Amino acid sequence: MNTGPVYVTAEGLQKLKDELDHCINTMRPEIADKLAKAIADGDLKENANYHDAKEKSGLNEGRIKTLEDSIRRAVIIEENAVSKGIVVVGSTVVIAEAGFEDEEEEYRIVGPHEADPDNGLISNESPIGKALIGKKKGQKAKVITPRGETVFKVLKIK
């Protein structure tokens, strides 16, 4: 189990708390009700509703534990704490693949719970995120991708 910090924005932390609240106060009672109804039907060996409710209960309880752990280890990314000049969690970085500097890509480095590459949010735990952390403007970062090794140049850090 991971014991390091979980980086999130204040908004991201609130989303985790909201999801935890939903799992505990909405999903748990709904699943318990379905389970009670399935048990009342009798013969649990071949009761599909019972097995479905038990599976959903296990998944929900697992998600609750994961959310509680993430919230406990949460470190809020402070906008004003983002180091200028060095890529850190919270930085917005403009990069380009070496040799294709005219094809800029902009990403914000966030924690894994908020990662959404299609919307420019990449995790500090992703291959590109890991490679960019600690880099300065003008430096290159080697990343092993499914296509092989790719080199990115840091063009701007915001």
Secondary structure as GFF3:
##gff-version 3
##sequence-region A 1 158
A	DSSP	beta_strand	6	8	.	.	.	ID=ss1
A	DSSP	alpha_helix	10	22	.	.	.	ID=ss2
A	DSSP	pi_helix	23	27	.	.	.	ID=ss3
A	DSSP	alpha_helix	28	40	.	.	.	ID=ss4
A	DSSP	three_ten_helix	44	46	.	.	.	ID=ss5
A	DSSP	alpha_helix	48	72	.	.	.	ID=ss6
A	DSSP	beta_strand	74	76	.	.	.	ID=ss7
A	DSSP	three_ten_helix	79	81	.	.	.	ID=ss8
A	DSSP	beta_strand	92	97	.	.	.	ID=ss9
A	DSSP	beta_strand	105	110	.	.	.	ID=ss10
A	DSSP	three_ten_helix	117	119	.	.	.	ID=ss11
A	DSSP	beta_strand	121	123	.	.	.	ID=ss12
A	DSSP	alpha_helix	127	132	.	.	.	ID=ss13
A	DSSP	beta_strand	140	145	.	.	.	ID=ss14
A	DSSP	beta_strand	148	157	.	.	.	ID=ss15
###
